[in-house]
Amino acid sequence: MITLFDVPSTFPGKAWSLNMWRIRFALNYKNLPYKTQWIEYPEIAPVLKSHNIGPTMYNNDGSPYYSFPAILDIDDKTGELRVAMAESYDIAKYLDEAYPDIPKLFPDDESQVQAVKEFCDGFIGIVRPPGLRLILCKGVLARLNPASQEHFSKARARNLYSFYQKHRLEDITLSPEEEAEEWKKIKGCFDALEERIKGMDDKGQWLLGDKITFADFVTGAFLLWVKITLGEDSERWEHITGWNDGRWIRFLDGLKEYTQRID
């Protein structure tokens, strides 16, 4: 059985992270049995090291950076470890290679596979205005368990330091006027995302038209993170559902069946 590592929260269902939802979408789409092992932020590096899963990148000072998503895949019959790995794109590719006879995450056509990879590689650059990260990360911080809050606050503030020059998320504040300006930029990132995915609208709402691929789970995981963090009944989420002619609520509705299973 596959084990998916995730960070718990007090949001309903515990799952909230856009990175882990990419793989949870993939597992649910392929209808693979799996379980979730909930790990607090300070334990991510020790847990991954214990399974010989290496860092996914290196910090500017050269130190290794360990992150989720990560999976273990253990053969139920033999108990043999098939794979222990991290990084969402690599995991998705593994799932198609290891379980090819069920719905695939990647198309057969190599040019389309390249289109999916380019979209995934460039996704964070599309939806990464610092104001969006700040607003959502502060929302997440309040819903993490105490064991993860200090780590998350310092780590995300470090990611945003060039913009806000603070060492903790709690110390970063926006005036109402500044927040209003940030939301204009956030709307711009959603517009840019629409431009990137609407080319096949005549065939369907997904990146490649009528066929779901891993690229659509990358987009869906981002949208779900925004929805969960802002709150489904919040005024801000209501505004977003009205942006781009309702594209984003339709997009999530199209993935709804793959959000039902958390563990």
C-alpha positions as a Markdown table, in Angstrom:
| # | Residue | x | y | z |
|---|---|---|---|---|
| 1 | Met | 0.0 | 0.0 | 0.0 |
| 2 | Ile | 1.0 | 3.6 | -0.6 |
| 3 | Thr | 1.7 | 5.9 | 2.3 |
| 4 | Leu | 1.3 | 9.6 | 1.6 |
| 5 | Phe | 3.0 | 12.0 | 4.1 |
| 6 | Asp | 1.1 | 15.1 | 4.9 |
| 7 | Val | 1.0 | 17.9 | 7.4 |
| 8 | Pro | -2.2 | 18.0 | 9.6 |
| 9 | Ser | -4.3 | 21.1 | 10.3 |
| 10 | Thr | -7.6 | 22.0 | 12.1 |
| 11 | Phe | -9.3 | 22.5 | 8.7 |
| 12 | Pro | -12.1 | 20.0 | 8.1 |
| 13 | Gly | -10.5 | 16.8 | 6.9 |
| 14 | Lys | -7.0 | 18.0 | 8.0 |
| 15 | Ala | -5.7 | 18.2 | 4.4 |
| 16 | Trp | -5.0 | 21.7 | 3.1 |
| 17 | Ser | -1.6 | 21.9 | 1.3 |
| 18 | Leu | -1.6 | 22.5 | -2.4 |
| 19 | Asn | 1.6 | 20.3 | -2.8 |
| 20 | Met | 0.1 | 17.3 | -1.0 |
| 21 | Trp | -3.3 | 17.7 | -2.8 |
| 22 | Arg | -1.5 | 17.3 | -6.1 |
| 23 | Ile | -0.7 | 13.7 | -5.2 |
| 24 | Arg | -3.9 | 13.1 | -3.3 |
| 25 | Phe | -5.8 | 14.1 | -6.5 |
| 26 | Ala | -3.6 | 11.7 | -8.5 |
| 27 | Leu | -4.1 | 8.8 | -6.1 |
| 28 | Asn | -7.9 | 9.3 | -6.0 |
| 29 | Tyr | -8.0 | 9.7 | -9.8 |
| 30 | Lys | -6.2 | 6.4 | -10.2 |
| 31 | Asn | -8.3 | 4.9 | -7.5 |
| 32 | Leu | -5.3 | 3.5 | -5.7 |
| 33 | Pro | -5.5 | 2.4 | -2.1 |
| 34 | Tyr | -3.4 | 4.6 | 0.2 |
| 35 | Lys | -3.1 | 5.8 | 3.8 |
| 36 | Thr | -2.0 | 9.2 | 5.1 |
| 37 | Gln | 0.6 | 9.5 | 7.7 |
| 38 | Trp | 0.3 | 12.9 | 9.4 |
| 39 | Ile | 3.6 | 14.6 | 10.2 |
| 40 | Glu | 4.2 | 18.0 | 11.9 |
| 41 | Tyr | 6.6 | 20.4 | 10.1 |
| 42 | Pro | 9.6 | 20.0 | 12.4 |
| 43 | Glu | 9.5 | 16.2 | 11.8 |
| 44 | Ile | 9.5 | 16.4 | 8.0 |
| 45 | Ala | 13.3 | 16.2 | 7.6 |
| 46 | Pro | 13.9 | 13.5 | 10.2 |
| 47 | Val | 11.1 | 11.3 | 8.8 |
| 48 | Leu | 12.3 | 11.6 | 5.2 |
| 49 | Lys | 15.9 | 10.9 | 6.2 |
| 50 | Ser | 14.7 | 7.8 | 8.1 |
| 51 | His | 13.3 | 6.5 | 4.8 |
| 52 | Asn | 16.4 | 7.5 | 2.8 |
| 53 | Ile | 14.4 | 10.2 | 0.9 |
| 54 | Gly | 16.7 | 13.0 | -0.1 |
| 55 | Pro | 16.2 | 16.7 | -0.2 |
| 56 | Thr | 14.1 | 18.2 | -2.9 |
| 57 | Met | 16.3 | 21.3 | -3.2 |
| 58 | Tyr | 19.1 | 23.2 | -1.5 |
| 59 | Asn | 18.8 | 26.5 | 0.4 |
| 60 | Asn | 20.9 | 29.5 | -0.6 |
| 61 | Asp | 23.4 | 28.7 | 2.1 |
| 62 | Gly | 23.8 | 25.2 | 0.7 |
| 63 | Ser | 21.8 | 23.4 | 3.4 |
| 64 | Pro | 19.4 | 20.7 | 2.2 |
| 65 | Tyr | 15.7 | 21.4 | 2.1 |
| 66 | Tyr | 13.4 | 18.5 | 2.8 |
| 67 | Ser | 9.7 | 18.8 | 1.8 |
| 68 | Phe | 6.5 | 17.0 | 1.2 |
| 69 | Pro | 4.8 | 15.5 | -0.7 |
| 70 | Ala | 6.5 | 12.2 | -0.3 |
| 71 | Ile | 5.3 | 8.6 | -0.5 |
| 72 | Leu | 6.3 | 5.1 | 0.4 |
| 73 | Asp | 5.0 | 2.3 | -1.8 |
| 74 | Ile | 5.2 | -1.1 | -0.1 |
| 75 | Asp | 4.1 | -4.4 | -1.7 |
| 76 | Asp | 1.3 | -5.8 | 0.4 |
| 77 | Lys | 2.2 | -9.4 | -0.3 |
| 78 | Thr | 5.9 | -9.4 | 0.2 |
| 79 | Gly | 6.4 | -6.3 | 2.4 |
| 80 | Glu | 9.1 | -5.1 | -0.1 |
| 81 | Leu | 9.6 | -1.4 | -0.4 |
| 82 | Arg | 9.0 | -0.5 | -4.0 |
| 83 | Val | 9.8 | 3.1 | -3.7 |
| 84 | Ala | 10.4 | 5.9 | -1.2 |
| 85 | Met | 10.4 | 9.3 | -2.9 |
| 86 | Ala | 9.5 | 13.0 | -2.8 |
| 87 | Glu | 8.6 | 15.8 | -5.3 |
| 88 | Ser | 5.1 | 15.8 | -6.8 |
| 89 | Tyr | 6.0 | 15.6 | -10.5 |
| 90 | Asp | 8.4 | 12.7 | -10.0 |
| 91 | Ile | 5.8 | 10.9 | -7.8 |
| 92 | Ala | 3.1 | 11.4 | -10.5 |
| 93 | Lys | 5.4 | 9.9 | -13.1 |
| 94 | Tyr | 6.1 | 6.9 | -10.9 |
| 95 | Leu | 2.4 | 6.3 | -10.3 |
| 96 | Asp | 1.8 | 6.0 | -14.0 |
| 97 | Glu | 4.9 | 3.7 | -14.5 |
| 98 | Ala | 4.0 | 1.5 | -11.5 |
| 99 | Tyr | 0.3 | 1.4 | -12.2 |
| 100 | Pro | -0.2 | 1.8 | -15.9 |
| 101 | Asp | -3.4 | -0.1 | -16.4 |
| 102 | Ile | -5.6 | 2.4 | -14.6 |
| 103 | Pro | -6.4 | 6.1 | -15.6 |
| 104 | Lys | -3.2 | 7.8 | -16.5 |
| 105 | Leu | -1.9 | 11.1 | -15.3 |
| 106 | Phe | 0.2 | 11.7 | -18.4 |
| 107 | Pro | -0.8 | 11.4 | -22.1 |
| 108 | Asp | 0.9 | 9.0 | -24.5 |
| 109 | Asp | 1.9 | 11.7 | -26.9 |
| 110 | Glu | 5.4 | 12.9 | -26.0 |
| 111 | Ser | 4.7 | 16.5 | -27.2 |
| 112 | Gln | 1.7 | 16.6 | -24.8 |
| 113 | Val | 3.8 | 15.2 | -22.0 |
| 114 | Gln | 6.2 | 18.0 | -22.6 |
| 115 | Ala | 3.3 | 20.5 | -22.5 |
| 116 | Val | 2.3 | 19.1 | -19.1 |
| 117 | Lys | 5.8 | 19.3 | -17.8 |
| 118 | Glu | 6.3 | 22.9 | -19.0 |
| 119 | Phe | 3.0 | 23.9 | -17.3 |
| 120 | Cys | 4.0 | 22.2 | -14.0 |
| 121 | Asp | 7.4 | 23.7 | -14.1 |
| 122 | Gly | 6.1 | 27.2 | -14.7 |
| 123 | Phe | 3.0 | 27.1 | -12.5 |
| 124 | Ile | 4.5 | 28.6 | -9.3 |
| 125 | Gly | 5.8 | 31.5 | -11.4 |
| 126 | Ile | 2.2 | 32.3 | -12.5 |
| 127 | Val | 0.5 | 32.2 | -9.1 |
| 128 | Arg | 3.3 | 33.6 | -6.9 |
| 129 | Pro | 2.6 | 37.2 | -6.1 |
| 130 | Pro | 4.0 | 37.8 | -2.5 |
| 131 | Gly | 0.7 | 39.2 | -1.3 |
| 132 | Leu | -1.2 | 36.0 | -2.2 |
| 133 | Arg | 1.4 | 33.8 | -0.4 |
| 134 | Leu | 1.3 | 36.1 | 2.6 |
| 135 | Ile | -2.5 | 36.2 | 2.9 |
| 136 | Leu | -2.8 | 32.4 | 2.4 |
| 137 | Cys | 0.1 | 31.4 | 4.6 |
| 138 | Lys | -1.2 | 33.6 | 7.5 |
| 139 | Gly | -4.5 | 31.9 | 7.1 |
| 140 | Val | -2.9 | 28.5 | 7.2 |
| 141 | Leu | -0.7 | 29.4 | 10.2 |
| 142 | Ala | -3.8 | 30.0 | 12.4 |
| 143 | Arg | -5.0 | 26.5 | 11.6 |
| 144 | Leu | -1.9 | 24.5 | 12.0 |
| 145 | Asn | -1.3 | 22.5 | 15.2 |
| 146 | Pro | 1.0 | 24.2 | 17.8 |
| 147 | Ala | 3.8 | 21.8 | 17.0 |
| 148 | Ser | 4.0 | 23.2 | 13.4 |
| 149 | Gln | 3.3 | 26.8 | 13.9 |
| 150 | Glu | 6.7 | 28.1 | 14.9 |
| 151 | His | 8.5 | 26.3 | 12.1 |
| 152 | Phe | 5.9 | 27.4 | 9.5 |
| 153 | Ser | 5.9 | 31.0 | 10.6 |
| 154 | Lys | 9.7 | 31.3 | 10.4 |
| 155 | Ala | 10.0 | 29.3 | 7.2 |
| 156 | Arg | 7.4 | 31.2 | 5.2 |
| 157 | Ala | 8.6 | 34.6 | 6.5 |
| 158 | Arg | 12.1 | 33.6 | 5.3 |
| 159 | Asn | 10.6 | 32.8 | 1.9 |
| 160 | Leu | 9.0 | 36.3 | 1.9 |
| 161 | Tyr | 11.9 | 38.2 | 3.5 |
| 162 | Ser | 13.0 | 40.1 | 0.4 |
| 163 | Phe | 9.5 | 41.6 | 0.3 |
| 164 | Tyr | 8.7 | 42.3 | 3.9 |
| 165 | Gln | 12.0 | 42.0 | 5.9 |
| 166 | Lys | 10.4 | 40.2 | 8.8 |
| 167 | His | 11.4 | 36.9 | 10.5 |
| 168 | Arg | 7.9 | 35.7 | 11.5 |
| 169 | Leu | 4.6 | 35.7 | 9.6 |
| 170 | Glu | 2.9 | 37.3 | 12.6 |
| 171 | Asp | 5.0 | 40.4 | 12.3 |
| 172 | Ile | 4.0 | 41.1 | 8.7 |
| 173 | Thr | 1.0 | 43.3 | 8.5 |
| 174 | Leu | -0.8 | 45.0 | 5.6 |
| 175 | Ser | -2.9 | 48.1 | 5.8 |
| 176 | Pro | -6.4 | 48.0 | 4.3 |
| 177 | Glu | -5.0 | 50.0 | 1.3 |
| 178 | Glu | -2.0 | 47.7 | 0.9 |
| 179 | Glu | -4.3 | 44.6 | 1.0 |
| 180 | Ala | -6.6 | 46.1 | -1.6 |
| 181 | Glu | -3.6 | 46.6 | -3.9 |
| 182 | Glu | -2.5 | 43.1 | -3.3 |
| 183 | Trp | -5.9 | 41.7 | -4.3 |
| 184 | Lys | -5.6 | 43.6 | -7.6 |
| 185 | Lys | -2.3 | 41.7 | -8.2 |
| 186 | Ile | -3.9 | 38.4 | -7.1 |
| 187 | Lys | -6.7 | 39.0 | -9.7 |
| 188 | Gly | -3.9 | 39.5 | -12.2 |
| 189 | Cys | -2.4 | 36.1 | -11.4 |
| 190 | Phe | -5.7 | 34.4 | -11.9 |
| 191 | Asp | -6.0 | 36.2 | -15.3 |
| 192 | Ala | -2.6 | 35.0 | -16.2 |
| 193 | Leu | -3.5 | 31.4 | -15.2 |
| 194 | Glu | -6.6 | 31.6 | -17.4 |
| 195 | Glu | -4.5 | 32.7 | -20.3 |
| 196 | Arg | -2.3 | 29.7 | -19.8 |
| 197 | Ile | -5.0 | 27.1 | -19.8 |
| 198 | Lys | -7.8 | 28.4 | -22.0 |
| 199 | Gly | -6.2 | 27.5 | -25.3 |
| 200 | Met | -8.3 | 24.3 | -25.6 |
| 201 | Asp | -11.6 | 25.6 | -24.3 |
| 202 | Asp | -13.3 | 24.5 | -27.5 |
| 203 | Lys | -12.6 | 20.9 | -26.5 |
| 204 | Gly | -12.8 | 21.1 | -22.7 |
| 205 | Gln | -11.8 | 23.0 | -19.7 |
| 206 | Trp | -8.6 | 21.0 | -19.0 |
| 207 | Leu | -5.1 | 22.0 | -20.1 |
| 208 | Leu | -5.2 | 19.5 | -23.0 |
| 209 | Gly | -8.9 | 20.0 | -23.7 |
| 210 | Asp | -11.2 | 17.1 | -22.7 |
| 211 | Lys | -8.7 | 14.8 | -21.0 |
| 212 | Ile | -7.5 | 15.3 | -17.4 |
| 213 | Thr | -3.8 | 15.2 | -16.8 |
| 214 | Phe | -1.5 | 15.8 | -13.9 |
| 215 | Ala | -1.3 | 19.5 | -14.9 |
| 216 | Asp | -5.0 | 19.9 | -14.0 |
| 217 | Phe | -4.4 | 18.4 | -10.6 |
| 218 | Val | -1.7 | 21.1 | -10.1 |
| 219 | Thr | -4.2 | 23.8 | -10.9 |
| 220 | Gly | -6.9 | 22.1 | -8.9 |
| 221 | Ala | -4.7 | 21.7 | -5.8 |
| 222 | Phe | -3.9 | 25.4 | -5.9 |
| 223 | Leu | -7.6 | 26.3 | -6.2 |
| 224 | Leu | -8.5 | 23.9 | -3.4 |
| 225 | Trp | -5.8 | 25.4 | -1.2 |
| 226 | Val | -7.2 | 28.9 | -1.8 |
| 227 | Lys | -10.8 | 27.8 | -1.1 |
| 228 | Ile | -9.9 | 25.9 | 2.1 |
| 229 | Thr | -7.7 | 28.6 | 3.5 |
| 230 | Leu | -10.0 | 31.6 | 2.7 |
| 231 | Gly | -13.1 | 29.6 | 3.6 |
| 232 | Glu | -15.8 | 28.4 | 1.3 |
| 233 | Asp | -18.3 | 30.9 | 2.7 |
| 234 | Ser | -15.9 | 33.8 | 2.8 |
| 235 | Glu | -16.4 | 37.0 | 0.8 |
| 236 | Arg | -13.0 | 36.7 | -0.8 |
| 237 | Trp | -13.6 | 33.1 | -2.1 |
| 238 | Glu | -17.0 | 34.3 | -3.4 |
| 239 | His | -15.2 | 37.0 | -5.4 |
| 240 | Ile | -12.8 | 34.5 | -6.8 |
| 241 | Thr | -15.6 | 32.2 | -7.9 |
| 242 | Gly | -17.0 | 35.1 | -10.0 |
| 243 | Trp | -13.6 | 35.9 | -11.6 |
| 244 | Asn | -12.9 | 34.8 | -15.2 |
| 245 | Asp | -16.6 | 34.1 | -15.9 |
| 246 | Gly | -16.8 | 31.4 | -13.2 |
| 247 | Arg | -14.0 | 29.3 | -14.6 |
| 248 | Trp | -12.5 | 28.4 | -11.2 |
| 249 | Ile | -15.6 | 27.1 | -9.5 |
| 250 | Arg | -16.4 | 25.1 | -12.7 |
| 251 | Phe | -12.8 | 23.7 | -12.6 |
| 252 | Leu | -13.1 | 22.5 | -9.0 |
| 253 | Asp | -16.6 | 21.1 | -9.7 |
| 254 | Gly | -15.0 | 19.0 | -12.4 |
| 255 | Leu | -12.6 | 17.6 | -9.9 |
| 256 | Lys | -15.0 | 17.1 | -7.1 |
| 257 | Glu | -15.1 | 13.3 | -7.2 |
| 258 | Tyr | -11.4 | 13.3 | -6.6 |
| 259 | Thr | -11.6 | 15.3 | -3.4 |
| 260 | Gln | -13.8 | 12.9 | -1.5 |
| 261 | Arg | -11.1 | 10.6 | -0.1 |
| 262 | Ile | -8.5 | 11.9 | 2.3 |
| 263 | Asp | -7.1 | 8.6 | 3.7 |
